[in-house]
Structures are given as C-alpha cells and as structure tokens.
C-alpha cells in the first residue's frame, strides 16, 4: 500500500490567501514527509469506489444535464471508517493527490493529535475556507466580505463557522463556484470529542445544500464519530442518505499487506525474504498496515545491517492474541533496542528520564532537536543520538542542528506509549512525575522569554485578525519551544512531581510572566484551554496560596473579559487591566503594567475584589426559565422556558451555542441523556421531543401517542435507551428513545403527574401527584409495587436515595416529610419540625441525611437512621423552593421566594455564601458534578455561581445582550427604543473647539463621537474610526458622553478615553511619517 515516492509538496504560498482567516499551515495533505501514496496495485477496489464518487461528475465529455442529475443523486459526503493502522491516511493522501492532479481538490485537512493546530476542530473549517479561497478567487472575496462584517466569526463554534464561511459564500456564488472535493482525514485524532462530533453534525445539517462541494471524511470507529454519522433523518432531495459509508474488507487488506511486503523487501540481498517469511509477517500484521510498515523499518534498520537477524527477533515465541499485540511487541522491541545502553540499572538512569521526557514532548507537539534539547536540558547531540535510534517510529531530521521538527509516524505509537497495559516495560514508560517535572522546568525557563507586546503590534484598537502579517510575527516572536511552553506548562504541572525548586520557579513565573502568558495565549488562540489549565493548576497548588491566588485572579480575568482579550490582544493592557479589581493579588503584582498614559481611566466602576456577578445574559427573551441541566461532562448547560425554546450554552465561556425551536408552548422540562448525546424536552403543547445535543437537530417528536394534556416532566432512564414522561392527564409513558415508539402507558394516577424520579440502578421509578406517591418496577412496567398514601395533602416533592431503597416526600399543609421503604411501601419515618408547608426535599449522596425546605423559611437537616434533627438553618424570608446537597455532602444550598440563594456548612451550621443577584423566586438549585459550581434559576434568569469565591460565573438574560445604537441623521445623538426616541449627547460647539466637520451632512459638533457596535465602543472623528473598548454585557449600554468621557448604565460607570486616544493618535502620526 505504501509507495516509495516520499516527495514532500508542502504548501508554501498559504500566505497568499485571506489574511483575516486563521489556518493550520500543516493541515494540507502534502505537508508531512511520512505521508505517501498507496503502492501500485493495492487498495484498488476502495480507490476505484472513491474515485467514482469524487470524479464521476467531472468525467470528460459528460453532458451538463446528466452531470446535474448525477450530482443531485450522488451522496455529498463519503465516510471511510476502519480501525487505526489499517491505512486510511494513505488512502486519503492518494485520493487528495489524484483530485489535485484532476484539478478538483478544493481543500484538505489532515487531523493529527501530534500537531496542536491540526488537532483542533475549531481550525478545520477556517482552514478549509482559506484553501477554498485559493481554489476560487470569487469565493475568497466573499469570505473577506463576511469577515469584514464579523471579524470575531473565526472564534465562534464550528457549526457557526461552517454556516458562515462555507455555506453562505457557496450560496452567493451558486454555479460560479467550480465543483470540488474536500478531504478531511482522521477526524478521530481531535481530542475534543464534542467539537469533533459538531463537525460531523455541521456537515450533515447542511449536506443537502452542498451542491458544488463534496466531503471525503475518514476516521477510526470512535463512538462519538460513528453515532454522529448515524444520526437518523439526514437525506438528500430525492430521499437518499447524505452519507455514503465504506469500509476496508479484511481479505483485501491482508492481500494488500502481502503485496506491500513482497515489493518493499525485494531489494534485500541474498534473495531474501522467501514466501514463507512474507506470509508470516502478513499474518503477524493482522490486517494493520502500520504493523507491516513498522516491521519493514525495523528489519531495514541500518544500525544492524542484519535483516535476517532482525526478522528472527520479530518472530514471536508465544501465540499472539488481538490485532495490536504484534504491533505492541514491535514498538516495545524498538524502544528496548534504542535505549539498551541507558536502561534501568545502568549508570545513566537520569539521562534516560530526560530522553524519555523529550519523547513525552515529541508525542504532544513536533519540535526540533535544538528546541527539545533546551526543554530537557541535554545537549543537542545527546537528544539526536538517542532519538535517531527510533526512526522506525519517528521522523528524525538528518542533522542534529536542523530546524525541521521530529514527528511521530503514526498515532498508534503514542497510544502505545501512554497505555501502561500495552507498554509493559517499567523502565521505558513515559509520563512519569519525574519526566513531567523535567519538562515543566524547561517550560518555565522558556516562558521567561515572554514580554509585553511580544509581536510589536502596539495598536490596541486592532483586532488580532486585522494585524498585518500576524502569523509571521507570531512565528518569529514565539518560536516552537516557547509555543510548546505556553500550551503545555500546566499539563506538566498537573502531572509532575513538584519540588521546592519548581515551586520557586512557578512563583517567579506567576509574578513576572503570567500576564504576558495570557497575551501569548490570545495570539496563539488557546485562551479557552488556558482557562481549564489555570483551574486545574490552581487546584494542585492550593497549598501555595500566593501562586493559587494569582492563578485564580488570572482565570477570573480571562473568563470575565474573554471577548476582549481573544479579539484584540493588547486590550489586555490598555482596557482590561485598568478594570481589574484593585485589591486582588493580580492587580497588585502587575500594577507596573498599567500605563496610565496610554490606557483608559475608570471612575466609579472598579471594585476592590472580584464582582459576585461576572456577566448577565437573558436566557429566554425575558420570559420564565422553567428548567436547566448540566451536560454529563459539565461543558454545556441547557435551559428551557416560557418562550417555547431550548438554549444550549458553553459553560466555561458563557456563550450561546444553539437555540432549538420546535415546541409551540412552554417547555417545562429539558434533560440530557446519560451520555450527553441527546436531549429530551417536554412541553405544554402536549409533545415530547428528542434532540441531537450537538447539532440541535430534532430527531423525534412524540406526538401521535403522546399525552392528551400538558407534560410537566420527561427524563432519560440511566441506560439512555428509554424516556419516561408524566402528564396532567394522569398518565406516565415509557418511550423507546431510539425509535420514538411508546412502549407502555401507566395509568395508576388519577391526578396530574407532577414529578418523576428514577433510581440510579434503573430498576425503580417514583412518581407523584398532588396527594399520592407511586413506586413502579421498571422490570415489570405497569405494576405499581407500592403506593405511598401517607400524606393527606398535596405532595410537593419526591427524592430517591442514592441506593434506590428509600424515597423521601414532602407535602402541603402537613408541615412534614415522609421516608418510605421502596421494597415494602412502608412509611419508615416522618420528619416533623417545620411550622409550615414542606416544599423541597433532598437526599445526600451517601444516603445518611435528608434536607427539607419549608414555607416557614427554614432548612432542616435530618439523620435518616434516627430521624433526629441535626441542624436548622434560618436565613430565608420566604418559601424554600429548592434544595440540594453538594456531592461530598458537607454543604447544602437552598433557594427561596425572597430571591436569595444560600449555601450552608452542614457540620458547622454557619452560612458560607449568600447570593442575592436573583430578581425573582429561586425555583431550582443544583450542584455541578465537581461540587465547585452551583446553578440556579428564577423566573427570568439562570445563574452559575463559584462556591468558594461567591462569584457569579454566568447570568443568562437576553435583555443585557448589547445592540448597536445608531446615530441620528443630523448627528445630534443616538436613537434608542427602535428609533422612536432620540437621546441628545453632543455638547454645543463654541469658538474654542475643533474645526468644522469634513462630513457635510453633520452639523458642527465636538469630536470625537462615541457609539457602541457589536459589543465594542468606537470613537469617530472626521478622519478616523477607532475601536477602543469591549463593553461587558451587563454594563447596560452608553447613557451619554461629553468630550472624552463616556457614561454607562451600570452604576454610572464613567470611562475617560483621553490618554488612550492620544496614544492612538500618536501611533497614527508615527505611521504616516
């Protein structure tokens, strides 16, 4: 399959495209030397099938009308799916090479876990759009126009990128865009599974409109990729599936491997190998081309010049089981042969650790020998002579001082190294604490090279994508070793053994380079990774409080000002730093970086410490928020409300990901499936809907057999395969989540079903109406095992114990809660202590305690075993609407009608946090899985809170989304309230002010004028429009300005732009000169 044509056609003219569009320069198919075309005579059937799909519409002499018919019938997406090591990348390379030769290769993106840019799904569609711009100039012009209008588009989600950068330009060009093929290889190599699934979903969602574009995608059979491609309902205009799937037949793969081995080993002298040896190696390869190719490299290793001896070494002495066992044995043999002289027990174990540390770095990012040697503090000669022995698995430059990077040939080698069950040699395992510590030390040394404005941009009014030749500036100012350090230092910190020396170096970094590192992360586009890195690092460094405080401040700064810092790097110094809370460790430490002579001045808006609320976002157009849920991985939040819509939010950055429309009435409930792949929603339109949680596609509407009345609740069962729903008509239905078929209808209740809870083992379900709790066996649906009728009044809440053996319920007008035995239905205990109705109940995760919340404003903690009251918390002045235990059981959170959310210590009884930002009753409260974040909702807002600091991490409220305030026609002010009201802003012009405007349609006014557009404050003079400042979303817009002062609605915050405007004017004058 692998040919010997190793020509490296790297794309050297990528900078001729759109300078506003970031791209992965090493993503094109021909930018890695180890990639080669299939050996002639191999993969013939597979390639023929792909060529027919890819080139059929371009066949010479085909009539235009038949071409059009063929195009509509053909699938627009071809998916090749086979296990790792079977040769998919070589096939993809061969297809891309053929398409280029035919003039129909529009773009290619070869994903690689071994290259940072090529492993990021967020770079896939920007890079493809960039290459399509090189393929078709009118396309490039359309993309340029789109980016001019929305320059921050490149930082949006991949679905939005695909729609704006791929689909919209294609729709504008129609038949003026030449048909072409796009190749995406090894999508499974993207470690962000959610974003990779989103790539597939974007292709499927818009597949019907890909008239002039075809996508060839390859991947290993990873679950998240396969399930995304298997999403039902995606068909073309004639009802055929949008995706055509192909695989590699094991028999043909085995024949191709035998042919490959016969050809490439035929040059070995002494008429070797014989047929028997080829057959043996073919059998050992077990369908994996990478096994055969690695074996060839090992046999041909020039260090030994003994191919027959090397072959004997590879001959297994035991029976091998599994497709990767021979490959693992081969990789281990390569390692042992390479490091035999510095293995454990020799005089050089320290050197081995350093060499293995270099290998740790190589498998994460390609680096040159000089860069590696500085990272691990070995000579370049030592690193080179050690790693050159690994040429069967690594691409190593011919010279030790070469600027070329070392590459891992195949990702299976990385998987082998990182899996201790496969790499069984303890002395040769990588990823030890010592190795990570070694690399952390090298990273911290490299980070000392960071400085302010490292790329010499100087102008904070420019967005990053507007900086001329920014890619070249980054390449020069932040070389590969420093880029590696910026991206990886925290990974090595988390996994490394920390010594006092390393802690001292970390403190020095935090006190001197931390802010410069944030700048570098903005330039490199990895601020989102920085947020998680800071959070995990802070957790490990809690014992070193000063470092932890600095990292926490830095994390808060990035989260709070992410749009500003990611969009325009230098805003960090000129506008963000002046707004940093004055008494934080970060503000004190980096006070010297606040240059008053070139920054904004803030009056009345800078707090002493981090604000409790970082942001405000209206979740559902100002209407009631009925339900919220965290995804199982904690990365996204879903909400539903009275606006009939469902919204998905990015939890770390607070950005809106998707709006799901389909219900025609209030959406009462929305829940994630256990695997996070789907959502189920229930609404007052009497329907239940199942959605794809990544693409937002509606999969099923459960209507024909649905409930006759409103549906208050719907939940997934723990297996994810079934859905339970309860209705005002008194029925409970069990649905097949895959088909949408109603399996069972349960009708024991006579009143409306208010809530449903499923035991963690999926065997039991509890349901409640106003006066009855029923326990159902889900093994025999339809059978009510127990009816808990101990309450005489309305049942308001039901909660399962973690082990599924007990239920606690609360009710109206009884002032008590009841504990029930699930197996017998017996009332075990009644908890009496409240003086009014019990509205909320909750079990601790260890099942030892129960919390109840009442209309009397108190929360009581009860001992399940004895029934004793352990603690009573009084702090609310209203009904306790919601209550929740933290995952470790040491805290309880409660929300009430008095708009307060309180967090209590169960052991000490003291109030730990008081949150008072809600504007209405707090209906629901829950702890995030990590226990460090609380999510709560009222009638209009949904909020995420940091428990330790009390900070509000996110408030979802659409009223505070910014909107552009247009100038009035005569320039006297701005129009608000949809243009119905004029707000006068400009001061009268007198003889001492500036000269008459150059714009004849404007009267003489004082300059500059200020206005808000796309979340930024701009200044406008007769000759210049300047971006000055990103406005936090809760600042409530501009209310007025005079001269250089601008006043905002939030607490009358006033910014003075005099110094910043003077600095920018000096830059402009210097540039003209």
N, C-alpha and C positions, 0 to 999 in steps of 0.2 A: 504493500500500500504506500509506503514512504519511498519517494524517489530520491535520487542523489542530487537533484538540482536545488542547491541551497542559496540561490541568489536572493539578496535582501533588497527589495524595492521599497525602501521607506519613503513615505510621502514627505518631500522636503518643502513643498510650496503651500503648506496649510495656512501660512500667514497671509495668503492672497485672498482669503475669504472674508467673511464679515467679522470685523474687529470687535463688535459688540457681543459676539456669541462665544462663550467658553466651550472648549472642546478638549477631548482626550487625544493628545497627539500620537499616543502609542496604540490607539484603538484600531486603526485600519488593518486589514488582514495581513498586509505585507510588511509590518513594522516589527516583526520578531524573527530573528535568524533561524530559530528552530522549527518554524512552520514551513512545510514543504507540500508539494502536490502529491497526489496518490501515484504510486508506482503503476506504470502502464500495465493494463490487464487485470487490475484489482478494482474492486467495488464497481464493476461495470454496470450491473443491474441498478444499483442505487443511484449512480451518477446519471444513467440514462433517464431514469424516472424524474430526477431533479431537473435535468436539462430540458426535458419535455415540458415540465411545469414552468421553468424560468424563461425559456427561449422560444416556446411554441408560438407565442403571439408575434414574435419578431422574425419568423421564417421568411426568407427572401421570396418575393412573388406572391405572398398571400394577399388575398383581396381585403380591402379595408372593411367591407361589411362583414366578412366572415371573421376577421380579426376582432371586430367589436363583439360579435356574438360569442366568440371563443373566450374573450376577456370576461364577459358577464357570467358565463357558466363556470369558468375556472375558479378554484379557491384562491383567495388573495393571500392566504397565509399557509406556508408549508412548515410542518413541525417534525424535525428528526429527533427522536428520543431513543437513547441507548445508554448503557452503563458507562461509567468512567473508564477510560483507557481503551475503548473499542475503536477509536479513530474518527470521532465526529469532527474534531477540529481540522484534521487533514482533509476530510471531505468538504467541510465548509471553505477551507482555503482553496481547494481545487475548483469549487463552484464559483467562488469570487474571482479567481484568476480567469476562468472561462468567460464569465459575464463581462469582465473588463475587456477581454480580447474582442468580445462581440459588441462592445460599446454600450452595454446596458447595465453596468454596475453603477447604481446611484450612490450607494454608501455601504460601509461595513463597520461593524463594531464587534470586536472580539473581546469578550469579557475575560478578566483574569483576576483571580484572588491575589495574585502576586504583584499586582500593579494597582496602586491606590485609585488613580483616576478610572482605570478600566474595571474596577470592582464596584463603582458607584452607579446605581441605576439613574441617579439624577443627571449623569453626564451622557446617557445613551441618546436621548432624543435631541439634546443640544448639539452633540457631535454629528448625529445623522443629518440634522438640518444644516449644519455647517458644510458637510460634504455634498449634500444635495445642492447647496448654493454654488459649489464649484462645478457640479454636473450641469446645472442650468442657471444661467445668469439672471433671467427674469425672476426665478424663484428666490435667488439671493436678494434681489431688490425688494421683493415683497416681505421677506423676513426682516430686512433692515427697517422697513417702514413700521412693522409691528413692534420691533424692539425700541424704536424711537418713541413710540407712544407709551410703551410699558417696559422700561428697561429692567425692572425687577422681575420680569417674567422668568428669567433664567434661574431664579431661586425658588420658583414655585414647585408644586408637586408634579410628578411625571405625567399624570393624566392631563393636567392643565397645559403642560409643555407640549404634549403630543397634539392636543387640540389646536393650540395657537401657532406652534412652529411648524407643524406638519400638515394638518388638515386645512387650516384656513388658507395658506398660500396655494395649496393644490386646488382648492375650490375656486380661488380667484383666477388661476391660470387655465383650468379645465384642459382642453385638448392642446394647449400651447406648452404643456409640460410633457416631455418625451417619456414613454413608458420605461420603467427601470426596475431593478431588483435591489433590495436592501438585505444584507446578510447580518444577522445577529447570532454570534456563536457563544456557546457555553453560558447561557443565562444563569445556570445554577451556580456559577462562580461568584455571583453577587451575594455577599454575606447578609445583606439586608433583605430578608425573605419577603417582608411586607411590600417593600418597594419593587422587588423583582416581580411579585405577583401583580402589582399595579401596572407594570409594563405590559404584561400579557393582557390584562383587563382592558387597557387602553387600546391595544391592537384589535381586540375582539369587539369592543364597543363601537369602534369606528370602521370596522372591517368592510362593511357594506359600501362605504364611500371611498374605498381605496381603488378607484378606477384605474389610475395610471401607475400604481405602486404595488409591488409585491414584497412580502417579507418572508425570508427563509430563516427560521429560528432553530437552533439546536440546544439540547440540554440533556443532562442526566435525569433519570426518573425521580427527581426530588418531589416530595409530596405537594409542596406549595405550588410548584410549577404545573404538575400534572392536574391537580384539582382546578387550577385556574383555566387551563386549556379545556378541561372537561365541563366547564360551566355550561349548562343547557340553555338553549334558546337563541344561539347566535347562528343565523343563516343568511345567505345572500338573497338577492332579489327573486331568484327562482326557487327558493326553499332549500338549497343545498348548504351543508355546513361551511362556515367561513374558513375552517381549518382542515387541511388535509394532512393526516398523520402518517408517517412512515417510520419503519424501524430497520434494524440490521439483522438479517437472518443468520442465526448461529452457524449454519452449514456453510454459507457463502463466506462468512468472516473467517472461519477455520481454513477454507481453501485459499483465501487471500493471504492469510498469515503464512501458510506453507509456501506459496509462490514468492512472497517477500523474502522469507528466509533463504530460499533456494537462490534467488538472484543476488542478494547482498552478501552472502557468504561464499559466492562462487569464486571470488578473487583470492581467497586464501590459498597459499601454496600447498603443495603435497596432495593435490587432488582431494582436499577435504572441504566441506564435510560430505559424508555419504548420505544416502537417502534416509538411513535409519536415524542419523543424528538430527536431520531436519524434522523428521516425523516426531522424534522425542521432544524437541523444542516446541514444535507446534502444539503437541498435547499439553506440555507444561504451561504454555501461554494461556490455554483455557479460554480462548476467544478474546483475549486482550492484546491489541496491537502494541500497547505500551510495554507489555512484558517482553514481547519478541524484540522490540526496538532496543530496550534496555539491555537485554541479553546480548544482542549483537555488539553494542558499545562495550560491554564488559569483556566479551571474547576478543574484540579487536584492540583492547587497551594496549597502547604502545609501551607502557611501562613494563609489561611482562613479555611481549613478543612470543607468547606461547598459547596460541588459540586452542590447541587440543587440550592442554593442561587447564586452561580456563573453562573449557566446556566440561571437563571432568569435575571441576569444583562445583559447577552449577547442577550437576546430576544429583537429585535428592536421594537421601538414604532412607527416607521414610515416605509413606504414602501421603500425598498432599490432598487436603480437602478444601473446597471453596475456590472461587475464581481468583482471589487475590493472594492466596497463600504462597504461590511460587513468586509472585511479584514482591511480596514482603520479604521472602528469603533472599531474593536477588538484591533488594535495597539494603538489607542488613549486611550481605556479603560485600557490597560496595563500600559501606561505611567501615566495616572491620578492616578491609584491605587498605583503605585510605589512612586510617588512624592507628594502625597496628603498632607504630613506634611511639605513640604518645597516649596509649590507652591507660586505663586504670591500673595502678600497680607499678607504673613506670616512674621515672624521676620527674616527669613533666605533667602531672595531673592539672596544675594550674593553667598551663598552656592549653590543654585540651578543653578546659572550661571556656577559655577565651575564644578558641577556634569554634567551638560549638555555639558560643554566643554570636559569633559572626554568622553562623548558619541560621540562628534564630532571626537575625536581622534580614538575611537574604530571602527567607521564605515569606517575609512580610512586605518588603519593598526591594526592588532591584537597586543595587548600589555598586559603585566601582570599587576596585581594590584599594585605592588611596582612601576613599571615604570609609570603607569598612575598617581599615587598619586604625584610623583615628577613633572610630567608635569603640573598638575593643582594646585599644592601646597596645597593639602589636605592630611590628614592622610590616611594611607592605610586602616584603619578601616572605615573611613567615605566613601571612594570610594567603598569599598567592600559592606558595608551595604546598600549603595544606589543602586548599580548596581545589587546586588543579587536579588533584587525585580523584575528585568527584565528577569528572567530566562525563561519565555515563549518565549522570542525573542532573548536571549543571552545565549551563553555557558559560564558560570562563574565557575571558579575553586572552589573546596570545601573549600579551606583555603585561607585566605587573603594574606598570605606570599608565596603562591605557585608561582613557576616560570612559570607556564602554562599561556598562553595568553587567554584573553577574545575574543570570536568570535561572530559575528552576525550569527544567524542561517540561515537566508535567505535574499538574496539581496532586496526582496520587502520591508523589513523593512527600509533599507537605502533609497530606493526610496520614501517611505512614509515620512520619516523624512525631506528629502531635498525638498519636494514639499509642499509649503505653502497652496496650494489649497486642499491638502489631509490632512495634519496635521494642523487642524484648531485652535488648542489651542495656543494662542499667548504666553502664559507663558511657554509652553513646546516646542516651536520651537527651532531648533538648527541652528547654522550657523550665529548667530548674530555677530556684530562687537565686542562686549564685549567678547564673547566666543573665537573668533579668537585671540583677543589681549591677552587673558589669555594663550592660547596655544603658541602664539609667544614668550611670556615671558618665558615660560617653555622651549621652543626650544632653545632660546638664552642662557639660563642657561646651558642646556645640551651641546651646541656647545663649551662652554668654556673648555670642556674636550678634545677637539681635540689637536693634537700636530703633529709635523713633524715626518714623517715615523712612523705612529701610529702602523703599523703591523710589525715593526722591520725587514723590508726587506733588507735594507742597500745597496743592489746592484742595481744601476740604469741600468745596462746592461741587466737585466732580464725583459722579458715581464711579465705582470701580470699573464698570464696563465702558465708561467714557474716557478712561485714562489711555492716552496713546501708547501703543506697544506695551501694554501692561504685562502680557505673557513673557516678553523678552526681559522686561525689568525684573520680574519675579525669578526667572531662570538665572539671571546674573546675580541678583542680590540675595536670593535664598537658594543656595545650591542644594544638591541632592541630600547631603548629610544633614544640613540644617532643616530641610523639609521633613526628613525622616524624624528628626528630634521633635519638631513641632507636632507631628501627628502621633508619635508613639511614646513619648516620655511617660505619660500617665499609665499606659499599659504595662510598661516595665516597673513602674512604681507599685502598681496593684499586685503584681506577681513576684516582685523581688524581695530579697532579704534586706531589710533596712538597718544599716549601721549608723553609728553616731556621725561618722564622716559624711555619709549620704544625706542624713537629716540636716547637717550644716549646709551642705551644697543646695539642698531643697529650699532652705530658708533664704539663702542668698538669692536664689532664682526668684522666689516669691517676692522678695523685697526690691529687686532690681529689674528683672526682665519680664515679670508677669504681664504687665500692660503691653509691652512690646510683643509678647507672645500672642495676645489677643489680636493685635494688629496683623501679625503674620497669619493667624488662623482665618481672619477675614479675607486676606489676599489669596489664601490657598483654598478658600471655600469650604472650610471644615469647622465652622463655628458650632453647628449642631452637635458634631462629635465632641467638641470641646466642652459643651455643657455636661454631657454624660461623663466625660473624663474627669472634670472637676468634681462632680458629685461623688463618684466612686473614690477618687483620691482623698477627698475630704473625709470620707468615712474611715479610710485606713489611717489617717493622720490625726484622729481626734485627740490622741494623747499629746500631740504637739500643737497646742491651742493657737499659737500665733500663726503658724502656717495654715491651719484649718480655717481660721477666721479670714485670712487673706483669700484662700481659695473659695470660701463661701461668698465673700463680697464680690469676687470676680464672676462667679456663677450667676449671682443676682444681677450684676451689671449687664452681662451678656443677654440673659433672659429678658430683662426689662427694656433693653434698647437694641434687640436683635435686628429689627428692620433698618435701623440707622447704621449700626456697625457693619452689618453684612452688605448693605448697599453702598456705603461710602466709608472706607476705612478710616480716613482722617477725622471723621465726625467724632471718633473716639476721644480725641484730644480737645477739639475745638468746641464741642457742644455736649457730649455725654459726660465727660469728666467734671465740668462745672455743675452738673446736676446730681453727682454722686453725693449721697448723704454725708454731711460734714464730719460726723464723729465716727464714721466707720474706719476700720483699720486700713482699708484700701485708700480712702481719701487722705488720711494722714501720711501714709507711706509714699504716695505718689503726688503729693502736693506740689512738688517742683515741676511736674509735667503740666500743670495748669498755667499756661502762659496767658495772663490777663490781657496782654497787648494784642492778642490775635484770637481771642475766644469770646463767646457770648458772656454777658453778665446776667445773673439771675437775681431777681428780687422777689422775696415772699414765697418761693416755691421749693426751696431746698430744705429737706428735713434733716434732723440730726442722725436718724437711723433709717434703715430701710422701711419704706411705707408698708403698712399692713396689706394694702392692695396694690398689686403691680399693674393691673390693667382691667379694663371694663369692656365687655363685649356683649351686645344684646343678642341673646341666643335665638329667639323666635319672634322677631318683629314686635317686641314689646308685649307679647301675649304670654299666658301662663305656661311655665315649663312643668310638664307632668312627670317626666321620667328621665333619669340619667343612668349610664352604666359605663364602667371601665372595660376596655378590652382585656382579655386574659394576660397579655404581655405588658399592660399598663401604658402603652404608647399612644392610644387614642381613646377618646371619650365620645359616646353617642348620647344625644338628647332628643326628646320629642316634646311636642307641646300643642297648645291650642290653635296654632296656625296651620295645622294639618300636615306639618312637615317633620322630617327627621334630619338632624345635622350631625356630621362627624367632624371632630376636632382633633388636631395634633396636640397631644398633651404637653410635650416639652416646650413648644413654641407658641401655643395658643392660636394657631392659625386654623381657619375654616378649611376643611378638606373637601367635603361633599355636602350637598343638600339633596335629600331624597324626597321627591314628590310623587304622590300616588294615592294617598288617602284623601277622602273628601270631607272628613270631620276630625275632631280632636283625636290626637294619637295619645292614648292613655299609658301605653307601656312599650318599651323597647329594650331588648336584651341581646347580648352577644351569645353565640354558640360557644360551647366549651373550648373549641379550637380557634375561636376568633375569626373564622372564615365567613360566618353568616350572621345576619341579624333577623330577629323576629319582632314584629310590631303588631299591636292590637289597637283598634280604634273604634270610635263611636259610629263609624259608617258600617259597622257590623262585619268588617273584614279583618282577616289576619294576613299579613304579607311577610314573605321571606325574601331577604335581600342578600346580594353579594356584598360583603363588608368592605371589599377593596375597590371594586368598580362602581358600586352603588346600583348595579343592575337589579331590577325586580325579577326574581326567579319564579315565585309562585304567589298567586292571590287565592286565598282560601275563602271562597265566596259561596259556591253553589250549595255546599253542605255546611256552611258556616252558621253562626248563631243568628237567632231572629231578632236579638236586641243588642244594645251596646256591649262592647267587650272590654272590661276593665283590665284584664291581665292575660299575658301569654308568656310562657317560659320554655326554654330548652330543657330537656332531660339531660342528666350528666353524660350520657353516651353521645349526645349531639344528633342522634338519629330520629328523635321524636320531639314533638312540641305539645305542650298542654295549654289549653286556653279555658278561661272561665267567663261567663256572660251574665248579663242582667236577666236573661231568660231562665236562669237557674241551672243551666247545663254546663258540663265540663266535657271537652272533646280532646281526644288524643289523635294527633296527626303524624303521618309519615313525613319527616322533614325533606326527604329526597324527592318524593313524588307529589306531595301536597294532598295526598288522599287521607280522608278522615277514616281512622281505623275503629274508633269506639266513641260512643256518646254516653256519658254518665249523667243520670237524671235523679239522683237521690235528693238533691236540694230542691226546695220549693221556692226559695227566695233568691235574690240576685247573689252571684258569687263575687265576693269582694277581693279575695286573695287566694293564691295557690303557692304552696311550697313543696319542693321535692327533697327527699332525704339524700344525703351525699352519695349513698350507695345505689340510688336509683330504684330502690325496691318499694318505697312508700311515697304516697302523696297526701298532703293535708290541704283541705280547702275550707274556707269559712264563708258563712253568710252573716246576716245581722245577728243571729242568735244561735248558730249551730256550727260546730267544727266537725268535719268528717275525715277519717283516716281511710285511705284506699290502698289496697295492694296493687301494685303495678305489675306484679307477676300474673295476677288474675284480674285484669281490668273489668270494672263493672261491679266488683264486690266491695261493699263498704265493710271493712274489717271492724271499725269502731265509729260510733257517732258520739261525740263528746257534747253532751247536752247539759252540762253542769251550770252553764251560765243561764241566767234568766233574762238578761237584757242583751242588746246588740253586741256582737263580738267585733272588736275594732282591729285586732292584730293577732297574728299567729307566727310562731317561730319554731323551727326544728332544732333539736340538739345536734351537735356535730356527728355523733354516732348513730343518729336516726332512731333512737329508742324512746325519746320523750318529746312532748310538744308543750309549749307554754302559750297561753292565750290571755288576752285582756279584753275587757268589755266596758260598756257604758253603765252608769248608774249603780254598779255594784262596788266600785272603788277597790277592786281586787284583780289579781291574776291567778290563773289556774295552771297546774302542772299535771300532764296526763301521761300515762303509760301507753306507748304505741301498740304493744302486743295485746294488752287486755282491755284497753279503753278505760281503765280505772283512773279516777281522779286521785292522784298521789298527794297533792298538797295544794292548799290555797294560800296565797300570799296576801295578807291583809295589813294595810298600813297607810295607804293613801286616803285622803279625805275627799277625793273627787274621782271622776271617771278615769280609767286607765286607757290611754290611747296608744301606747307603744310598748313593745316587749322585745327582748333580745337575749340570746344565749352567748356566753363566752365560748371561745373555740375549744377550750378544754372541758366544756360542759359542766363545770363546777359552780358557775354563778349565773344568775339571771338579773337583768336590769329591766326596770319598769319605769315608764314616764307617764305622768298624770296631768289632768286638767288643773290640779292644785299647784302646779309649777315645780314639783319636786321630782327628783330621780332617786330611786331606791335600788341598792344592790342587795341581792338575796343569795344566801347559801342554798344550793339545790338540795344538798343532803339533809340539812337540818331545818330548812325553812326560815332560819334566822335572818334578821335584817342586819347586814354588815355595815352599810353606810347610807346616809341620806344626804343628798346634795340639793341645796336651795340657792338658786341664783336667777332662775327664770321668773318672770311675772306674767305668765300666760300658760296656755296649754302646751304640754310637751308633745309635739307632733312626731318626732323621730328620735331614735336612739340607736347607738351602735358601739360594740366593743372593738378595741384595737386588736390586731392579730395576736399580739403576745399577751393580751388580757390585762395589762396594767393600767389601761385608760378606758374611759367611756366618753363618748361625745353625744350631745343632745341638742336638738333644735326645737324652737318653740314659736308661739304666736307673737312673742314680743320682739321678733326679728333677730334674736340672738342665737349664736351657736357657741356652746360652752364645751370645754374639754376638761375632764376631772382626773385626778390621780385616785385610783381605787384604794390603794393601800393607805396613803396619807390623808385622803379626803379633801385635799386642797384643790382649788380651781387653778388649772395650769394655763389655760388660754381663754380669752373672751373675744369673740369675733362679732362685731356689731355693724358690718357693712351691708347686711341684707336690708332690703326696702319693703319686705313683706314677710308673711309667715314662712318659717323654715319647715318645708314639708318633708324633706328627706335628707338623710345624712348617712355616709358610709366611709369606711377607711379604705384607702388604696391597699393593694396586696402587700406592699412593703411596709405599711404602717406609718409611713412618714408624711402622708398627704391625706387630707380629708376632703371629700366632695360633698357639697350641699346644694340644695335648690330651694328657691321660693317661687312665688307665682310668676316672676318675670326673669329671674337671673339664676345662673348656675355658677358656682364658685369653687375653685380649688385652693386649698389652704396648706401652707407649710406648718406642720405641727410645732416644730421646735422653735421657729422664729416668730410664728404668728403671721407670717406674710401671706397675703392673698396672691396666689400664683396666677390666677386667671379669673376674670369675671366675664361671662358671656352675656352681652347686652347690646343688640344692634343699634340702639339709639346713639351710642358713642362711636360707632364707626365714622370716620371722617368723611366729609364730602367736599367737593370743590366749591368755593364761594366765588361766584363770577363778579367781575367788575360791572358797575352800571355803565350805560352807554356814554354818559358825559364824564366819566371818571371821577365822580364826586364821592363814591363809596362803593359798597358791595350790596348785592341783592341776596336776601335770605328768604326763608319760608317760600321756596319755589318761585322766587322772583316777585312775590307780592309786596315785600316790604324793603325799603331802602334804609340802610344804616349809613349815616354820614361819618366819614373817617378822616377826610383830609382837612388840614388847617388852612385858613386863607393865606394867600401869597402876599408878602409885603416886599418892599424895595430891597431888603437885605437878603432875601432868599435866592434860590438858584434861578438861572436864566429860563426863558420861555421854553416849554417843551418842544421837542422835534416832531411830536405827533400832532398834526393839525386838528384831529378830532377830539383831543383832550384839552380842557382849559388849563390855564397856568396853575400848577399845584406844587406843593412841597414834595421833593423827592428824597428818598425812594418811597415807592408804594409797596405794601406788603400784602400778600394773599396766600391762601392755602390751596394746594393742588396735590392730589394723590398722597396725602399724608405728610407733605413737606411744606415748609414755609419758604416762599420765594420773595426776593426783593426785585423791584422793577424800576429802572431808571430810563431816561430817553435812549440810552445806548446799550443797556446791559440787563439781562435777566439772570438772576443768580440764585442757585439753590443754597439755603442757609441752614436749615434745621429740620430734623424729623420730629413731628409732633406726637407725643404719647397719646394713645387713643382716648384716654379719659380726661384730656385737658379741655374738652368741650368747645374747641374752636376759638378763633380770634373774635374778640368782642370790640376791639378798637386799637388804634395806634396813633402815635404822634411823633414825628421825627424818626429817631432810631429806636423808639420804644414800642413794643407790641404787647398787648394785654390779652390774656386768655381767660376763658370762663371759669376754670378750676381755681378757686381760692384767689382769683385775681392775680395769678402769676404774671409777672412782668419780665420780659427779656429785653435787654438792650444789645443791639447789634452793631454799635458804633465801632468797637475795636475790630470785630470780625470783618465788617465792611471795609474798613480802612486797610486791613491786611490784604483782603482780596483785591482791592483797587491797586495797591502797590504791586501785587503779583501781576495784574493785568498790564500795568505800565511797563514793568520789567520785561514782560513777554513781548510787548510791542517793540521795545528797544532792541 
